[in-house]
Amino acid sequence: MPIVSLSQGNGAINTYALLDQMVTVLGTTNMTLIPLDGGGSSSATLNGTLPYGAGALAAAYGIRNDAGAVAVNAARPQEHNGIWSIGNVTTIKITCSADNAGHTFGNGTVDVPFSCGAWIYVGEALGTARSIVAKYDSVGVAREYDFRFGTDGKLVMELYDEDSDTSEIATSAGTALTPFIWQFCVATYDGTEATPAINLYINGASVHDGTSVETGAYVSMDDSAIPVTFGARGPAATAAQSLQGRLALPFVTGKALTAANVTTLYGIGRTLLGL
């Protein structure tokens, strides 16, 4: 039976009501939210734990490593008020089982708005770049987007035009992540290719407002055959390209979230994680 509410202090957490509130904020356009509400199991599939999304966007995800699918309980699931986080060690990651057009936000000519993010717990000292949400081949032949943090712990959002081998990259100007605590990381993009507005947030606060650096003449992201991954830079990511720590409530949605939206999601996530 799914957990609907858990006591916490003098109150109760209505887990699914809060997840419904998240969905309302994220919208219904190409939205995927992974609450991992099924906990641990000996199966690699996450299908039974994904009630949020449309059609295939909600149905076909699994826990994987370089060798292929692994049991969910191999990812050290931890329960938080009816949702779960996974321990993303070595090359363990959540990945869509196949490429899905709903995770692509450019067609080689024009882009459309989208946002992505997750709660992460960086379980190591800063010094290695790690991906949070990516649709990006780690060997560099089918790149669309990569939301990550750099060696300095600052958030980075890269949009890549594979046809012309060009990119738009936004990087946090000042604030860096802090290891060994939970933090909510979000990137938003307004879909305007010529003058893209990319915003980055940590814990609901803006750490980068709007601008990006263009390399070459960026036109638009291209629809590749690479599935989206959470906690790693692509399905073939190496340990050096995978988050070392924990991951919870990852999402992708086809809208540019506002600052108010991000603040709301942050508050809901804090309650769900018991922070």
C-alpha positions as CSV (number, residue, x, y, z in Angstrom):
1,M,0.0,0.0,0.0
2,P,1.4,3.5,-0.8
3,I,2.1,5.8,2.1
4,V,-0.4,8.6,2.1
5,S,0.6,10.4,5.2
6,L,3.1,10.1,8.0
7,S,3.1,11.8,11.4
8,Q,5.8,14.4,12.0
9,G,5.8,16.1,15.3
10,N,2.3,17.2,16.1
11,G,1.1,17.2,12.5
12,A,0.9,14.9,9.5
13,I,2.4,15.0,6.1
14,N,-0.2,14.4,3.3
15,T,2.4,13.1,0.8
16,Y,0.2,12.8,-2.2
17,A,-1.6,16.1,-1.7
18,L,1.8,17.8,-1.7
19,L,2.9,15.9,-4.8
20,D,-0.3,17.1,-6.5
21,Q,0.6,20.6,-5.6
22,M,4.0,20.1,-7.2
23,V,2.3,18.9,-10.4
24,T,0.1,21.9,-10.4
25,V,3.1,24.2,-10.4
26,L,5.1,22.1,-12.9
27,G,2.2,22.0,-15.4
28,T,1.1,19.3,-17.8
29,T,3.3,20.1,-20.8
30,N,5.9,17.3,-21.3
31,M,6.2,17.0,-17.5
32,T,8.0,14.2,-15.7
33,L,8.2,14.1,-11.8
34,I,9.8,11.2,-10.1
35,P,8.7,10.9,-6.5
36,L,10.2,7.4,-6.0
37,D,7.3,6.6,-3.8
38,G,7.6,2.9,-4.1
39,G,10.8,2.5,-2.0
40,G,13.3,-0.2,-2.5
41,S,12.9,-3.5,-4.4
42,S,14.8,-6.2,-6.1
43,S,13.6,-5.0,-9.5
44,A,15.2,-2.4,-11.7
45,T,11.9,-1.0,-12.8
46,L,10.4,2.2,-11.4
47,N,7.2,2.0,-13.3
48,G,5.1,1.4,-10.3
49,T,6.4,4.5,-8.5
50,L,5.8,7.1,-11.2
51,P,2.2,8.4,-11.1
52,Y,3.3,11.8,-12.4
53,G,3.7,12.5,-16.2
54,A,1.8,11.7,-19.4
55,G,1.9,8.4,-21.1
56,A,5.4,7.1,-21.7
57,L,6.9,10.0,-19.8
58,A,5.6,8.4,-16.6
59,A,6.0,4.8,-17.4
60,A,9.5,3.8,-18.5
61,Y,12.3,4.6,-16.1
62,G,14.8,2.4,-14.2
63,I,17.8,2.4,-12.0
64,R,20.9,1.7,-14.1
65,N,24.7,1.5,-14.0
66,D,27.3,1.0,-16.7
67,A,26.5,-2.7,-16.8
68,G,22.8,-2.2,-17.3
69,A,19.7,-2.3,-15.0
70,V,20.3,-2.8,-11.3
71,A,17.8,-3.4,-8.5
72,V,16.3,-0.3,-6.9
73,N,17.6,-1.4,-3.5
74,A,21.1,-1.4,-4.9
75,A,20.8,2.4,-5.0
76,R,20.4,2.6,-1.2
77,P,16.8,4.0,-1.1
78,Q,15.9,6.2,1.9
79,E,12.4,7.0,2.9
80,H,11.3,10.6,3.6
81,N,7.6,11.2,4.4
82,G,6.3,8.8,1.8
83,I,8.8,9.6,-0.9
84,W,12.3,8.2,-1.3
85,S,15.8,9.4,-2.3
86,I,18.4,7.2,-3.9
87,G,22.1,7.1,-3.1
88,N,23.8,7.8,-6.4
89,V,27.2,6.2,-6.0
90,T,29.7,5.2,-8.7
91,T,27.5,5.1,-11.9
92,I,24.1,4.5,-10.5
93,K,21.4,6.8,-12.0
94,I,17.8,7.1,-13.0
95,T,17.3,6.8,-16.7
96,C,14.4,6.7,-19.1
97,S,14.5,3.3,-20.8
98,A,14.4,4.9,-24.3
99,D,14.5,8.3,-25.9
100,N,11.2,10.1,-25.7
101,A,10.3,13.2,-27.7
102,G,8.6,14.7,-24.7
103,H,12.1,15.2,-23.1
104,T,13.3,17.2,-26.1
105,F,12.8,20.9,-26.3
106,G,14.4,21.9,-29.7
107,N,14.0,20.7,-33.3
108,G,17.2,22.1,-34.8
109,T,15.4,25.3,-35.8
110,V,13.5,26.6,-32.8
111,D,13.6,25.8,-29.0
112,V,10.6,25.8,-26.6
113,P,10.7,26.7,-22.9
114,F,11.6,24.1,-20.3
115,S,12.8,23.7,-16.8
116,C,14.5,20.9,-14.8
117,G,15.8,20.2,-11.4
118,A,16.1,18.0,-8.3
119,W,16.9,17.9,-4.7
120,I,20.5,16.8,-4.3
121,Y,22.8,15.9,-1.4
122,V,26.5,16.3,-2.5
123,G,28.3,13.6,-0.6
124,E,31.8,14.6,-1.3
125,A,34.1,17.7,-1.2
126,L,33.7,20.0,-4.2
127,G,36.2,19.5,-7.0
128,T,34.5,17.3,-9.7
129,A,31.8,18.4,-12.1
130,R,28.6,16.3,-11.7
131,S,25.4,16.2,-13.8
132,I,22.0,16.5,-12.2
133,V,19.6,16.3,-15.2
134,A,20.9,15.6,-18.7
135,K,19.9,14.6,-22.2
136,Y,23.5,14.5,-23.3
137,D,25.7,11.7,-24.7
138,S,28.8,11.5,-22.5
139,V,31.0,10.7,-25.5
140,G,29.8,13.9,-27.1
141,V,27.9,12.8,-30.2
142,A,24.3,13.5,-29.3
143,R,24.0,16.5,-27.0
144,E,20.9,18.4,-26.1
145,Y,21.1,19.8,-22.5
146,D,23.1,19.2,-19.4
147,F,22.2,20.7,-16.0
148,R,25.2,20.2,-13.7
149,F,27.5,21.8,-11.2
150,G,31.2,22.5,-12.0
151,T,34.4,21.8,-10.2
152,D,33.8,24.9,-8.1
153,G,30.3,23.7,-7.1
154,K,28.5,26.4,-9.1
155,L,25.4,25.5,-11.2
156,V,25.7,25.3,-14.9
157,M,23.1,24.9,-17.6
158,E,24.4,24.0,-21.1
159,L,22.2,24.0,-24.2
160,Y,23.9,22.3,-27.2
161,D,23.2,22.6,-30.9
162,E,24.7,19.4,-32.3
163,D,24.2,20.3,-35.9
164,S,26.5,23.3,-35.7
165,D,28.6,22.2,-32.7
166,T,27.6,25.3,-30.7
167,S,26.2,26.0,-27.3
168,E,24.7,28.4,-24.8
169,I,26.0,28.1,-21.3
170,A,24.8,29.8,-18.1
171,T,26.9,29.6,-15.0
172,S,26.1,30.8,-11.4
173,A,28.0,34.0,-10.9
174,G,28.7,33.6,-7.2
175,T,26.8,31.1,-5.0
176,A,28.1,27.5,-5.0
177,L,26.6,24.4,-3.6
178,T,27.5,23.3,-0.1
179,P,28.5,19.6,0.4
180,F,26.7,17.3,2.8
181,I,23.4,19.1,3.0
182,W,20.2,18.8,1.0
183,Q,19.8,21.6,-1.7
184,F,17.1,22.2,-4.3
185,C,18.6,23.0,-7.7
186,V,16.6,24.3,-10.7
187,A,17.4,25.6,-14.2
188,T,14.8,27.4,-16.4
189,Y,15.0,28.4,-20.0
190,D,12.5,30.6,-21.9
191,G,13.1,29.0,-25.3
192,T,14.3,32.2,-26.9
193,E,17.3,30.9,-29.0
194,A,18.7,34.3,-30.2
195,T,18.6,35.9,-26.7
196,P,18.1,33.0,-24.3
197,A,17.0,33.7,-20.7
198,I,18.4,30.9,-18.5
199,N,17.9,31.2,-14.8
200,L,19.5,29.1,-12.1
201,Y,18.3,28.6,-8.5
202,I,19.5,27.0,-5.3
203,N,16.9,26.6,-2.5
204,G,14.5,28.9,-4.2
205,A,17.0,31.8,-4.5
206,S,18.3,33.0,-7.8
207,V,22.0,32.4,-8.3
208,H,22.1,33.4,-12.0
209,D,19.6,35.7,-13.8
210,G,19.0,35.4,-17.5
211,T,22.3,35.6,-19.4
212,S,24.3,32.9,-21.1
213,V,27.6,32.7,-23.0
214,E,27.3,31.6,-26.7
215,T,30.0,29.5,-28.3
216,G,29.7,29.7,-32.1
217,A,26.4,30.6,-33.7
218,Y,23.8,28.6,-31.6
219,V,20.5,28.0,-33.5
220,S,18.6,25.4,-31.5
221,M,19.0,22.1,-29.7
222,D,18.5,19.0,-31.9
223,D,16.3,16.0,-31.2
224,S,18.8,13.2,-30.5
225,A,18.3,9.5,-29.7
226,I,19.7,9.9,-26.1
227,P,17.3,9.2,-23.2
228,V,17.1,11.7,-20.3
229,T,19.0,10.8,-17.2
230,F,18.8,12.0,-13.6
231,G,22.0,12.0,-11.5
232,A,24.4,11.4,-14.4
233,R,25.5,12.8,-17.8
234,G,23.8,10.4,-20.1
235,P,23.1,6.6,-20.0
236,A,26.8,5.8,-20.6
237,A,28.1,8.2,-17.9
238,T,31.2,7.3,-16.1
239,A,31.6,7.5,-12.4
240,A,33.3,10.9,-12.9
241,Q,30.1,12.1,-14.6
242,S,27.7,10.8,-12.0
243,L,26.4,12.5,-8.9
244,Q,28.1,11.2,-5.7
245,G,25.5,11.6,-3.0
246,R,21.8,11.5,-3.0
247,L,19.0,12.5,-5.3
248,A,15.3,13.1,-4.7
249,L,12.2,14.5,-6.6
250,P,13.9,15.0,-10.0
251,F,11.8,16.6,-12.7
252,V,11.6,18.0,-16.2
253,T,8.8,20.1,-17.5
254,G,7.9,22.0,-20.7
255,K,7.5,25.4,-19.2
256,A,9.8,28.1,-17.9
257,L,9.2,28.2,-14.2
258,T,8.9,31.6,-12.6
259,A,10.9,32.6,-9.5
260,A,7.6,32.3,-7.5
261,N,7.1,28.7,-8.9
262,V,10.6,27.7,-7.8
263,T,10.0,29.1,-4.3
264,T,6.7,27.2,-4.0
265,L,8.4,23.9,-5.2
266,Y,11.2,24.5,-2.7
267,G,8.7,24.8,0.2
268,I,6.9,21.7,-0.8
269,G,10.1,19.8,-1.2
270,R,11.3,20.8,2.3
271,T,8.2,19.4,3.8
272,L,8.4,16.2,1.9
273,L,12.0,15.6,2.8
274,G,11.4,16.6,6.4
275,L,13.9,19.5,6.3
